[in-house]
Amino acid sequence: MSAHVTSRTRRNRKPLRAYLLPALVYSLLIIGVLIVVIPLMWALAASFTPNHKVFEYAYPFSWRALLPVDFTLEAYDNLFARGFGRAVGNTFFLAFVTVFVGGSVNALAGFAFGRFEFRGKNALFMAIVMLTFLVPVDLTAIPRYILINNFGWINTWQGLLIPGLANSLVIFLFRQFFAEIPQELIDAARVDGASWLRVLVSIVLPISKPVLVAAGLLMFISQWNSYFWPLLVAPRQELRVVQVEISLAVGQYGTVWNELLAGSMIAAIVPILLVMPFQRYYVQAITGTGLE
Amino acid sequence: MRSKQQIIPYLLLTPALVLLLVFNLLPTIATLVESTFVMSLRSGERVFAGFANFERIFKDPIFWKSLQVTVVFSLVVNPLQIALSLGLSILINQRLPGIGIFRSIYLLPVAVSLNVTAIVWRLLLDKNTGMVNGILYQLGIERQPFLHSTEQALWSIILIASWIGVPLWSLFILAGLQNIPPPVLEAAKIDGANAWQSFTKVTLPLLRRVLAFVLVADTVANFLLFAPIILTTQGGPQLSTNLILYETYRRGFLYGDLGASAAMLSVMLLIVFVIVGVELYVLRGSD
């Protein structure tokens, strides 16, 4: 690398400094990448390792710790034999319902805020959407728990699902996107006598792919990764989600490390596979509100 | 027609606003109300108690210790994460070959949940067989207790939180950097500014809004850190990592003292409102 740099320096007669800076940037980036990737590589490799060998190459450290040199599917087999598949199914179900039902609810609200002028618009937006956006949900979990308890919804799908359907961050995203659609597009359809529902379904939705992907990813991943609320509201085994299942495994079978890591890798791979092809949308979704 | 049109936006809004009202706004108010009730030991009923819960927690050394740990944690973790995020965002904003691959890799922790992060790091930081100690061994450094020591546990939590936090907040700052029009930086260069001058005199002032947002959002997020605590130290050793949200959970759910828990949450709500209020004040009219 350094020999390559110096030979090119001589040939192009560029100052050495012009190469030092990129070299420095790459070095720092690679250090950061190691900090990001090594924990994940070890966890992935260890999840494919017999339990008694999980720490074998970690202490003292050797490169073998990062590759499944003693490959086995034992951890995954045992995990699913124990009923982990149920938790995976539950989490997918919750995430899909959140995306479709929650997405519709939030999109309708975003459409109203983005496209209509009506009395009390700003007051409603500030008092409900802004305020709920500013108060983190974890802070109000205990009274929400009491409320759900009064509804008789502890250990039910409703209790898991309904409180998370409306999402002020997602309403923000939709509002911002819908507000930027050119008025002529909508006017043309309105003149033809289309109802607002028709306008929404046949004019607005087809051009809203970016915001739909962004909002969908955001809702899916936050539901997939949610932990505190499901832990409180649905401890019953049949309703457990992936994050709760792996967190309980920490105490429960404390020494079955490879299963714990196998569960963690399943919990990690789903959002990673979703985010990677749609990086731009996802980054826009999470940074969108911060820059407004 | 006109009157019919007037109804439509309200119809569209109703589902979302009702849900937010019932499940978000109402619990916020209920936190404040709940903090004035205690559970009667004799009848098992909730009884109005005025400020008794607050008096109780304000006299409680565990609450003060928890608040103190949270303040120390915040004073370290937030500046640290923001400095590192700023650094990382500048690095991944460079126009160099392969930078897209780096950006993708740095997105990995953002997608992974805090639980998975905490579980993996708990094993990596294991005092006997963890990989971090395994690497230290190869470097000739003796074993460290990490999560098992009152001196190192909070730092270990800071590490775990930052593994996600730094890449996450750097995305916001990167978006801010990309919003700076290139001609502005070129003009600074033409005026003879070196890299450091153009960074401090041009870039940083233009990032003010984003940095203020990140500072507040990061502070609130770290103030409410929970998963890494329950999954690694459970507040220990000797309450050295007993962050405030974990303490409210311990009181409310493990000990069933919902009154004290709600009183602590009310104090936290107040703190969050102050932080957010400062944000709105700082960002006011700076569009």
Chai-1 contact restraints between the chains, C-beta under 6 A:
chainA,res_idxA,chainB,res_idxB,connection_type,confidence,min_distance_angstrom,max_distance_angstrom,comment,restraint_id
A,P22,B,L96,contact,1.0,0.0,6.0,A-B,restraint_1
A,V25,B,L91,contact,1.0,0.0,6.0,A-B,restraint_2
A,V25,B,Q94,contact,1.0,0.0,6.0,A-B,restraint_3
A,L28,B,L91,contact,1.0,0.0,6.0,A-B,restraint_4
A,L29,B,L91,contact,1.0,0.0,6.0,A-B,restraint_5
A,L29,B,F102,contact,1.0,0.0,6.0,A-B,restraint_6
A,V33,B,I105,contact,1.0,0.0,6.0,A-B,restraint_7
A,V36,B,I105,contact,1.0,0.0,6.0,A-B,restraint_8
A,V36,B,L108,contact,1.0,0.0,6.0,A-B,restraint_9
A,V36,B,P109,contact,1.0,0.0,6.0,A-B,restraint_10
A,P39,B,V120,contact,1.0,0.0,6.0,A-B,restraint_11
A,P39,B,L124,contact,1.0,0.0,6.0,A-B,restraint_12
A,W42,B,M131,contact,1.0,0.0,6.0,A-B,restraint_13
A,A43,B,V120,contact,1.0,0.0,6.0,A-B,restraint_14
A,F55,B,T129,contact,1.0,0.0,6.0,A-B,restraint_15
A,A58,B,M131,contact,1.0,0.0,6.0,A-B,restraint_16
A,A58,B,G134,contact,1.0,0.0,6.0,A-B,restraint_17
A,Y59,B,T129,contact,1.0,0.0,6.0,A-B,restraint_18
A,Y59,B,N133,contact,1.0,0.0,6.0,A-B,restraint_19
A,Y59,B,G134,contact,1.0,0.0,6.0,A-B,restraint_20
A,P60,B,G134,contact,1.0,0.0,6.0,A-B,restraint_21
A,P60,B,Y137,contact,1.0,0.0,6.0,A-B,restraint_22
A,P60,B,Q138,contact,1.0,0.0,6.0,A-B,restraint_23
A,F61,B,M131,contact,1.0,0.0,6.0,A-B,restraint_24
A,F61,B,G134,contact,1.0,0.0,6.0,A-B,restraint_25
A,F61,B,I135,contact,1.0,0.0,6.0,A-B,restraint_26
A,F61,B,Q138,contact,1.0,0.0,6.0,A-B,restraint_27
A,V105,B,P15,contact,1.0,0.0,6.0,A-B,restraint_28
A,V105,B,A16,contact,1.0,0.0,6.0,A-B,restraint_29
A,N106,B,A16,contact,1.0,0.0,6.0,A-B,restraint_30
A,L108,B,L12,contact,1.0,0.0,6.0,A-B,restraint_31
A,A109,B,L13,contact,1.0,0.0,6.0,A-B,restraint_32
A,A109,B,A16,contact,1.0,0.0,6.0,A-B,restraint_33
A,F111,B,L12,contact,1.0,0.0,6.0,A-B,restraint_34
A,A112,B,P9,contact,1.0,0.0,6.0,A-B,restraint_35
A,A112,B,L12,contact,1.0,0.0,6.0,A-B,restraint_36
A,A112,B,L13,contact,1.0,0.0,6.0,A-B,restraint_37
A,F116,B,P9,contact,1.0,0.0,6.0,A-B,restraint_38
A,F118,B,P9,contact,1.0,0.0,6.0,A-B,restraint_39
A,I128,B,L17,contact,1.0,0.0,6.0,A-B,restraint_40
A,I128,B,L20,contact,1.0,0.0,6.0,A-B,restraint_41
A,T132,B,L20,contact,1.0,0.0,6.0,A-B,restraint_42
A,T132,B,N24,contact,1.0,0.0,6.0,A-B,restraint_43
A,T132,B,L25,contact,1.0,0.0,6.0,A-B,restraint_44
A,L134,B,V276,contact,1.0,0.0,6.0,A-B,restraint_45
A,V135,B,T28,contact,1.0,0.0,6.0,A-B,restraint_46
A,P136,B,L224,contact,1.0,0.0,6.0,A-B,restraint_47
A,D138,B,L224,contact,1.0,0.0,6.0,A-B,restraint_48
A,L139,B,L265,contact,1.0,0.0,6.0,A-B,restraint_49
A,L139,B,M268,contact,1.0,0.0,6.0,A-B,restraint_50
A,L139,B,L269,contact,1.0,0.0,6.0,A-B,restraint_51
A,T140,B,P27,contact,1.0,0.0,6.0,A-B,restraint_52
A,T140,B,T28,contact,1.0,0.0,6.0,A-B,restraint_53
A,T140,B,T31,contact,1.0,0.0,6.0,A-B,restraint_54
A,I142,B,G252,contact,1.0,0.0,6.0,A-B,restraint_55
A,I142,B,S261,contact,1.0,0.0,6.0,A-B,restraint_56
A,P143,B,P27,contact,1.0,0.0,6.0,A-B,restraint_57
A,P143,B,A30,contact,1.0,0.0,6.0,A-B,restraint_58
A,P143,B,T31,contact,1.0,0.0,6.0,A-B,restraint_59
A,P143,B,E34,contact,1.0,0.0,6.0,A-B,restraint_60
A,R144,B,P27,contact,1.0,0.0,6.0,A-B,restraint_61
A,P163,B,F23,contact,1.0,0.0,6.0,A-B,restraint_62
A,L165,B,L19,contact,1.0,0.0,6.0,A-B,restraint_63
A,A166,B,A16,contact,1.0,0.0,6.0,A-B,restraint_64
A,A166,B,L19,contact,1.0,0.0,6.0,A-B,restraint_65
A,A166,B,L20,contact,1.0,0.0,6.0,A-B,restraint_66
A,W196,B,I8,contact,1.0,0.0,6.0,A-B,restraint_67
A,N225,B,S113,contact,1.0,0.0,6.0,A-B,restraint_68
A,Y227,B,N115,contact,1.0,0.0,6.0,A-B,restraint_69
A,Y227,B,A227,contact,1.0,0.0,6.0,A-B,restraint_70
A,F228,B,F226,contact,1.0,0.0,6.0,A-B,restraint_71
A,Q243,B,S113,contact,1.0,0.0,6.0,A-B,restraint_72
A,Q243,B,N115,contact,1.0,0.0,6.0,A-B,restraint_73
A,S247,B,N115,contact,1.0,0.0,6.0,A-B,restraint_74
A,S247,B,L231,contact,1.0,0.0,6.0,A-B,restraint_75
A,V250,B,L231,contact,1.0,0.0,6.0,A-B,restraint_76
A,S264,B,V116,contact,1.0,0.0,6.0,A-B,restraint_77
A,S264,B,I119,contact,1.0,0.0,6.0,A-B,restraint_78
A,A267,B,V116,contact,1.0,0.0,6.0,A-B,restraint_79
A,A268,B,V112,contact,1.0,0.0,6.0,A-B,restraint_80
A,A268,B,V116,contact,1.0,0.0,6.0,A-B,restraint_81
A,P271,B,A111,contact,1.0,0.0,6.0,A-B,restraint_82
A,I272,B,A111,contact,1.0,0.0,6.0,A-B,restraint_83
A,V275,B,A111,contact,1.0,0.0,6.0,A-B,restraint_84
A,V283,B,L171,contact,1.0,0.0,6.0,A-B,restraint_85
A,T287,B,L171,contact,1.0,0.0,6.0,A-B,restraint_86
A,T287,B,F172,contact,1.0,0.0,6.0,A-B,restraint_87
A,T287,B,A175,contact,1.0,0.0,6.0,A-B,restraint_88
A,G290,B,F172,contact,1.0,0.0,6.0,A-B,restraint_89
A,G290,B,F213,contact,1.0,0.0,6.0,A-B,restraint_90
A,L291,B,A175,contact,1.0,0.0,6.0,A-B,restraint_91
